[in-house]
Amino acid sequence: MEHGKKILIIDFGSQYTQLIARRIRESNVYSEVHPHTFSFDEIKEFDPAGIILSGGPMSIYDKDAHSINSEIFQLGIPVLGICYGLQLIASEFGGRVEPAISKEYGKASLEILIPTELFNNVKNNSTVWMSHGDYITKTPEGFEVTAQTENSPVCAISNSSKQIYGLQFHPEVVHSLEGKKILDNFIFEICKCKPEWTPKYFLQNEIEEIKNIAAGKKAICALSGGVDSSVAAILVSKAIGDNLICIHVDNGLMRKNESAEIVKMFEENFNLHLIHVDASEMFLGRLKGVIDPEEKRKIIGKTFIEVFEKEAEKFKDADFLIQGTLYPDVIESVSVKGKSATIKTHHNVGGLPEKMNFKLIEPFRELFKDEVRAIGRELGLPEHFINRHPFPGPGLAVRVLGEISKRNLDILREADKIFIEELHKANLYNEIWQGFAVILPVQTVGVMGDARSYENVVALRAVVSTDGMTADWFRFEPDFLENVSNKIIRNVKGINRVVYDISSKPPSTIEWE
C-alpha cells in the first residue's frame, strides 16, 4: 500500500483491538494490528497515514505497564488513543491518571463540549461504551477537553495543532452508537485516507504478487472444501493456472455427501487440477476406541499430514504450499497478551513436516473472514457456498462425543442435515454464525410406538458472532425447535431425544470438544 493509504493499530492487549481493524477495513481503508513492541523504525517503515493506540487491561501506573516510544508523537502523523491509549497520551504530555472513584463499565451518555473534527456530524448525548477503572484527573498540556460523561469529566481530549486525539470510550464496539462515524472522521477527515481497500484492489495486487513469486512453478493446496481453502485455491489458480495441484482428503468425518459435492463443484465450475483421496477407513481405524478430544485432534492432524505428504511426494517439482491462514490467527500469534493456555489444538492442519520443504503462500494472512467471503464473491463462488458456516478441521470427530463409530457418524450426519435444511427453510441460516448437531455419549429412555426405546441424545447448537472469539446462543422461536426435534426423532433411527444448547462463549466454547 502507498503512503497515506493505511492505518497502524498498536495493540496494548484490549479484547477489542481486532474490532478496531475490522471497523476501519469496513470503510475500505487498509489497517494492520501490531503489538506495542513494534519498534519506532518499524513504524516509520510501515509509513501509516494515522496511528491508533488501543485499549488494554493494565493501568499506566502499574509497575510493568506497556509504553510507547514518545518519538511517534513527533512524526507529524495523526494519533488517536482509545481508553488505555488515551491515558498513555495524557501521561506523555504531563497529564495525570488515577484510579476512578466510580469505575465505569457499560453504556454512558457522551456530552460533546467542543465540536472538533473527530466529532463532525456526531450527535450530542449519544450512547458510548465504557470499560475502564482509571480516569484523567489533570488534562495534559496543550490539550483541550472536548467531551465528558457523568463519571468521566475528561472523556475526550484533542490537540488539533499536533493532530493528537484521545477517547476514554470504545468507538469500535457496536454499543457506541456513533463510534463508526468517529473512526471515519479520524481516517478520512484527519488522516486524509481514501476508501480504496476493496476486494477488486486486493485481488489485482495479490494475483500480481503470486505471479511474481510463483510463475512457472508448481504449488500444492490442501483443499478441505471450507471457504478459506476454496477461495485461496481459486485465487492462486488465477495466477499460476494448471501449476496449482489441489488435494482433497476425505477423512470420513465430513457432513453428508460433502466430499462428493466439493469435488463436483470444483471440477465442473472452476476447472481445477483436483486429486480426491478417500482415506476414511484409515482415519476411522486410527480413531477407534479414542475418547479424549485432544487425542482425537492429534490423530486426525497426524493422519492428514501422512496422507497429504504421500500425495504431495508425487509432485517432486512443487515448490509452494498454499494455506488459508487468516489475519486473526496472525494477530493472536504475536499478541501482547503472551502465550495463552491451550484450549484446544488449532482447527487447521498445524505444522507440516520439515522434510516437505515447501515455501508457504498465504494469500489471506492480512484478511478477516468476512473479507475472504467478499473475495470469494469477486471470484464467482456461489453465494450458498460463500455463506457456509465455519466447519472445524477435525470435522464431525469433535461433534461425536466419546468414541467415534461409523454408526454414530451416520446418525449425526442425518440429524445435522435436517437441522441445516430447516434453518434454510426458515430463512435463519444467514442470521447464524454457526449451527450444527452434536451426538452425546448418553442414552435415554423413550417411547417409540407402543415400545420403550433406549437411544441416543442429540444436542443442537446455534450461535451468533462476528468472528467466533465470543458468541451468544441464538434465540429460536419454540415452534421452530419443536418442528426440528420432531423431524429428527421421526426420521433418524437411533435418536429419541433432542436438546438445545443455551450456553454462550465464554464461558463455553462454540464446539463441544
Secondary structure, DSSP 4 states (H G I P E B T S, - for coil): --TTSEEEEEESS-TTHHHHHHHHHHTT-EEEEEETT--HHHHHHH--SEEEE---SS-TTSTT-----GGGGGS---EEEETHHHHHHHHHTT-EEEEEEEEEEEEEEEEESS--GGGTTPPTTEEEEEEEEEEEEEPPTT-EEEEE-SS-S--EEEETTTTEEEESS-TTSTTSTTHHHHHHIIIIIIS---S---HHHHHHHHHHHHHHHHTTSEEEEE--SSHHHHHHHHHHHHHHGGGEEEEEEE-S-SSTTHHHHHHHHHHHHT--EEEEEE-HHHHHHHHTT---HHHHHHHHHHHHHHHHHHHHTT-TTEEEEE----HHHHHHHT-TT-PPPPSS--SS--PPPGGG-PEEE-TTTT--HHHHHHHHHHTT--HHHHTPPP--TTGGGGTB-SS--HHHHHHHHHHHHHHHHHHHHTT-GGG-SEEEEEEEEEEEEEEETTEEEEEEEEEEEEEE-SSSSSBEE----HHHHHHHHHHHHHHSTTEEEEEE----BTTS-SS--
